[in-house]
Amino acid sequence: MFCTSIIKNKTRAIEKNIISYEIKISKLDKELYESQLDYYYLTSPKLLQEKISFLTSDYYQYMNISKIYLDYKSFIEDQKKITKK
């Protein structure tokens, strides 16, 4: 009987910890989603073009996706190819 109550109290404490961590995770998931949404909106090419044209008289041109490098290594490799030609 004594062991049962000890185990029951320990499991209750563990369940409370699990619930608190689940609440923290759900809050972080919501914050991550909102941050991603803000990022996608604020970095859209159309929005950037509108902001640039409003602030300056400079012409803004979209960059082709093939010109965007995923990492520094691929950029260097591409530059080596260009210089060899």
N, C-alpha and C positions, 0 to 999 in steps of 0.2 A: 504494500500500500504506500509506503513512504517513497519508494523508488518511482512509483507511478506519478505521484504529484511533482517530484523533481523533474522528471522527463516532460511532463505536461507544461510546467512553467518555462522550461528551456525552449520547448517548441513554440510556445506562445511568444516569447521574446524574439525568436528567429523569424516568426511570421510577421511581427511588427516591423522588424528590420527590412524584410523583403518588401513589405508594402511601402515603406518610406522610400526605398530605392526605386521601386516602380514609379512612384510619383515623381521623383527627381528625374528619372529617365524620360518620362512623358513630357515634362517641362522642357528638358533639353531638346527633345525631338521637335517640339513646337517651335522653339527658338531657332533651331537649325533650319527648319522649313521656311520660316519667315525671313531668315538671313539669305537663304538661297533665292527666294522670291525677289527680295530687294536687289540682290546682285544681278540676277537675270534681267530685271527691269532696267536697272541703272546702266548696264553695260550693253544694252541693245544698240546696234549700229544706227537705227533710225532715230532713236532718242538722242544719241550722241551728235548726230548730224544736226538735229534741230537746236540743240544747246550751243553748238559751235557757231552755227549761222546766226543765232540770236546774239551771241557775245562778240563775235568778230566778223569781219568780212572775208575771212579765209574760206577757201573751198575745201570741203571735206570729201574724201573719196573712200569708199569701202575697200578693205583689204581682202584680196582673194584668199580663200581658206587654204589654198595650196602654198601660200607664202608664210603661213604661220607654222612655226616650229614647236614641236612638243617638248623638246629639251635642248640643252646646249650642245650635246654631242651630235645630234642630227644637223644642227646649224653649221657646226664646224665641218662635218663631212660634206655637206652641200657646198660650202665655200671652197673646199679643196677641189671638188669637181669643177667648179666654175673657173678656178685659177689654172687648172691643168688644161682646159680647153683654150 
